[in-house]
Amino acid sequence: MVMKKEELGKIIRARRKVLNLTIGELAEYAGLSRTTISDIELGKIHPRLDVINEILRFLNLEMKIEVKQIK
C-alpha cells in the first residue's frame, strides 16, 4: 500500500493532538518551522524520509517500508 502525503499528514496531526502538542512544539523538536509542520499535516509538501522519521519518533510512531520486486 502506498500512503499519500495527505494521509500521512492526517496521522501526524491526529497523533500530535492526542499528545496535546502544539505545532510549535513539534516544529521545535524536529528543527523545522511551524509552517513546514503545518504544510506536512495538510499534505501540501513531501518531506524527506529522515524528516518524517524524526517527527514520527517524537510522536512515538513507527514507519515500516516494504521493498518488493515488481512482477
C-alpha positions as CSV (number, residue, x, y, z in Angstrom):
1,M,0.0,0.0,0.0
2,V,1.3,3.4,-0.9
3,M,0.4,6.2,1.6
4,K,-0.5,9.5,0.2
5,K,1.1,12.7,1.7
6,E,-2.4,13.8,2.8
7,E,-2.9,10.5,4.7
8,L,0.5,10.8,6.4
9,G,-0.3,14.4,7.4
10,K,-3.6,13.4,9.0
11,I,-1.9,10.7,11.0
12,I,0.7,13.1,12.2
13,R,-1.9,15.8,13.1
14,A,-4.1,13.3,14.9
15,R,-1.3,11.9,17.0
16,R,0.0,15.4,17.8
17,K,-3.4,16.4,19.1
18,V,-3.7,13.2,21.2
19,L,-0.4,14.1,22.8
20,N,-1.7,17.7,23.4
21,L,1.3,19.2,21.4
22,T,1.2,22.4,19.5
23,I,2.5,22.7,16.0
24,G,5.2,24.9,17.5
25,E,6.3,22.3,20.0
26,L,6.6,19.6,17.3
27,A,8.4,22.1,15.0
28,E,10.9,22.9,17.7
29,Y,11.7,19.3,18.4
30,A,12.0,18.4,14.7
31,G,14.1,21.5,13.9
32,L,11.5,22.7,11.4
33,S,9.4,25.8,11.1
34,R,5.7,25.8,12.2
35,T,4.8,26.5,8.6
36,T,6.6,23.3,7.5
37,I,4.9,21.2,10.1
38,S,1.5,22.7,9.1
39,D,2.2,22.0,5.4
40,I,3.1,18.4,6.2
41,E,-0.1,18.0,8.2
42,L,-2.1,19.5,5.4
43,G,-0.5,17.3,2.8
44,K,1.0,20.2,0.9
45,I,4.6,19.0,0.8
46,H,6.6,15.8,0.5
47,P,9.0,15.8,3.5
48,R,12.3,13.9,3.2
49,L,12.3,10.4,4.8
50,D,14.7,11.5,7.6
51,V,12.3,14.3,8.5
52,I,9.3,12.0,8.6
53,N,11.2,9.6,10.7
54,E,12.2,12.3,13.2
55,I,8.6,13.5,13.5
56,L,7.3,10.0,13.9
57,R,9.9,9.2,16.6
58,F,8.9,12.2,18.6
59,L,5.2,11.2,18.3
60,N,6.1,7.6,19.4
61,L,5.0,6.2,16.0
62,E,7.0,4.0,13.6
63,M,7.1,3.7,9.9
64,K,7.6,0.5,8.0
65,I,9.0,0.4,4.5
66,E,8.4,-2.6,2.3
67,V,10.5,-3.2,-0.8
68,K,9.1,-5.7,-3.2
69,Q,10.1,-6.9,-6.6
70,I,7.7,-5.8,-9.3
71,K,6.2,-8.8,-11.2
